[in-house]
Amino acid sequence: MTAIELKTVLIRRISEINDVAFLKAIKTILDSKTDKEILALNAKQREEIVASQKEIEEGLFIEHDELNKEVSTWLNAK
Protein backbone atom coordinates (compact mmCIF):
# COMPACT_ATOMS: atom_id res chain seq x y z
CA MET A 1 0.00 0.00 0.00
CA THR A 2 1.42 3.39 -0.99
CA ALA A 3 1.54 6.37 1.34
CA ILE A 4 -1.27 8.07 -0.59
CA GLU A 5 -3.48 4.98 -0.40
CA LEU A 6 -2.80 4.63 3.32
CA LYS A 7 -3.59 8.30 3.95
CA THR A 8 -6.89 7.90 2.07
CA VAL A 9 -7.85 4.87 4.14
CA LEU A 10 -6.92 6.62 7.39
CA ILE A 11 -8.84 9.77 6.50
CA ARG A 12 -11.93 7.72 5.68
CA ARG A 13 -11.64 5.67 8.87
CA ILE A 14 -11.02 8.71 11.08
CA SER A 15 -14.02 10.49 9.58
CA GLU A 16 -16.20 7.58 10.80
CA ILE A 17 -15.06 7.89 14.44
CA ASN A 18 -17.29 9.80 16.87
CA ASP A 19 -15.39 9.05 20.09
CA VAL A 20 -13.93 12.41 21.14
CA ALA A 21 -11.36 10.89 23.52
CA PHE A 22 -10.12 8.54 20.80
CA LEU A 23 -9.90 11.41 18.28
CA LYS A 24 -7.92 13.46 20.80
CA ALA A 25 -5.53 10.52 21.23
CA ILE A 26 -5.04 10.34 17.46
CA LYS A 27 -4.43 14.10 17.38
CA THR A 28 -1.79 13.76 20.11
CA ILE A 29 -0.01 11.09 18.06
CA LEU A 30 -0.19 13.20 14.91
CA ASP A 31 1.02 16.32 16.72
CA SER A 32 4.08 14.44 17.97
CA LYS A 33 5.01 13.33 14.44
CA THR A 34 4.44 16.58 12.59
CA ASP A 35 7.52 17.93 10.83
CA LYS A 36 6.43 21.54 11.17
CA GLU A 37 6.29 23.15 14.53
CA ILE A 38 4.60 26.51 14.83
CA LEU A 39 6.37 28.90 17.15
CA ALA A 40 4.45 31.65 18.85
CA LEU A 41 6.65 34.73 18.75
CA ASN A 42 6.04 37.95 20.59
CA ALA A 43 6.35 41.35 18.89
CA LYS A 44 9.95 41.89 20.09
CA GLN A 45 11.05 38.50 18.72
CA ARG A 46 9.44 39.24 15.34
CA GLU A 47 11.18 42.65 15.25
CA GLU A 48 14.54 41.01 15.97
CA ILE A 49 14.04 38.50 13.15
CA VAL A 50 13.09 41.22 10.67
CA ALA A 51 16.10 43.30 11.74
CA SER A 52 18.40 40.29 11.37
CA GLN A 53 17.05 39.53 7.91
CA LYS A 54 17.70 43.14 6.89
CA GLU A 55 21.29 42.92 8.19
CA ILE A 56 21.84 39.76 6.14
CA GLU A 57 20.45 41.47 3.02
CA GLU A 58 22.87 44.37 3.63
CA GLY A 59 25.81 41.98 4.02
CA LEU A 60 26.26 42.78 7.72
CA PHE A 61 27.24 39.29 8.80
CA ILE A 62 30.24 37.01 8.99
CA GLU A 63 30.49 33.48 7.63
CA HIS A 64 30.90 30.71 10.18
CA ASP A 65 34.33 29.64 8.91
CA GLU A 66 35.60 33.22 8.96
CA LEU A 67 34.34 33.69 12.51
CA ASN A 68 36.11 30.50 13.57
CA LYS A 69 39.37 31.84 12.10
CA GLU A 70 38.94 35.15 13.97
CA VAL A 71 38.23 33.37 17.25
CA SER A 72 41.20 31.06 16.75
CA THR A 73 43.46 34.03 16.06
CA TRP A 74 42.11 35.83 19.13
CA LEU A 75 42.60 32.79 21.34
CA ASN A 76 46.16 32.22 20.10
CA ALA A 77 47.06 35.86 20.74
CA LYS A 78 46.42 35.55 24.48
For each residue, the residues with C-beta under 8 A, 3 or more apart:
1: 5 6 9
2: 5 6
3: 6 7
4: 7 8
5: 1 2 8 9
6: 1 2 3 9 10
7: 3 4 10 11
8: 4 5 11 12
9: 1 5 6 12 13
10: 6 7 13 14
11: 7 8 14 15
12: 8 9 15 16
13: 9 10 16 17
14: 10 11 17 23 26
15: 11 12
16: 12 13
17: 13 14 22 23 26
18:
19: 22 23
20: 23 24
21: 24 25
22: 17 19 25 26
23: 14 17 19 20 26 27
24: 20 21 27 28
25: 21 22 28 29
26: 14 17 22 23 29 30
27: 23 24 30 31
28: 24 25 31 32
29: 25 26 32 33
30: 26 27 33 34
31: 27 28 34
32: 28 29
33: 29 30
34: 30 31 37
35:
36:
37: 34
38:
39:
40:
41: 45 46 49
42: 45 46
43: 46 47
44: 47 48
45: 41 42 48 49
46: 41 42 43 49 50
47: 43 44 50 51
48: 44 45 51 52
49: 41 45 46 52 53
50: 46 47 53 54
51: 47 48 54 55
52: 48 49 55 56
53: 49 50 56 57
54: 50 51 57 58
55: 51 52 58 60 61
56: 52 53 59 60 61
57: 53 54
58: 54 55
59: 56
60: 55 56
61: 55 56
62: 66 67 70
63: 66 67
64: 67 68
65: 68 69
66: 62 63 69 70
67: 62 63 64 70 71
68: 64 65 71 72
69: 65 66 72 73
70: 62 66 67 73 74
71: 67 68 74 75
72: 68 69 75 76
73: 69 70 76 77
74: 70 71 77 78
75: 71 72 78
76: 72 73
77: 73 74
78: 74 75
